[in-house]
């Protein structure tokens, strides 16, 4: 009985290791442009949100001023 349990454990470990190797990506390279589309955003109106974010960046005087440390001058 103990030998059967050891054998099942070894088979389970081999199955889990082999399941992780050689896995094809879920998203093919030619499908990634669809995921980068603004319509895939969580915003209600993604195109408008991108435009408003760009205006906010211009107003702040630095790109990416919506988060992180640093002032509006662009220095970190």
N, C-alpha and C positions, 0 to 999 in steps of 0.2 A: 504494500500500500504506500509506504514511504517513497519507494522508487517511482511509482506512478505519479505521485505528487511532485517530486523533483523533476520528472520528465515534463509534466505539464507546465511547471514554472519556467523551465528552460525554453520550452516551445513558446510560451507567452512572451518571454523576454525577446526571443528572436523575432517573433512576429511584430512586436512593437518597434524594435530597432529597424527592421526592414521596411516598416510602414513609413518611417521618417526619411528614409533615403530615396533619392531619385524621384521625388514628387514633382510633377509638372506644376508650374504656377497656375493658379485659378484664372488669372487674367493674362491673356496672350498679349504680346507686345503691340500688335495691331489694334487691340481693343482699349489700350490705355488712354488714347486721345478722347474717348467717350467719357472716361472717368474724370478727366481734367476739365471737362466742359463746365462752365459756370452754372449750368442748370442743375448739376449734381451737388450744389452747395446746400447747406442747411437753412440758408436765408429764405425768406418768403419771396423776395424778388432778387435773385443773385446778381443780375446785370446791374440793377440800380445800386445794390450794396457795394459792388466793386467800384462803381463810379463815385459813390460817396466816400469810400475808403481812400480813393485816389485824391479826392478833394481835401480830405482830412490830412493826408500826408503833405500835400502842397501847403496847406495852411500852417501846419506845424513847422515847416521849413526843413524837414528831414524825412527820409523814406523810412517807413516802418516805425513811426513814433507811437503806434497804438499799444505797444507793450515793451517791456524791458526797461533797463535803466538808461539814464542819460537825459539830457535836456533837448530842447527844440533846435539847438544849434547843430546837432549831429554828432557831438562829442559823447563818448561813453564814459 
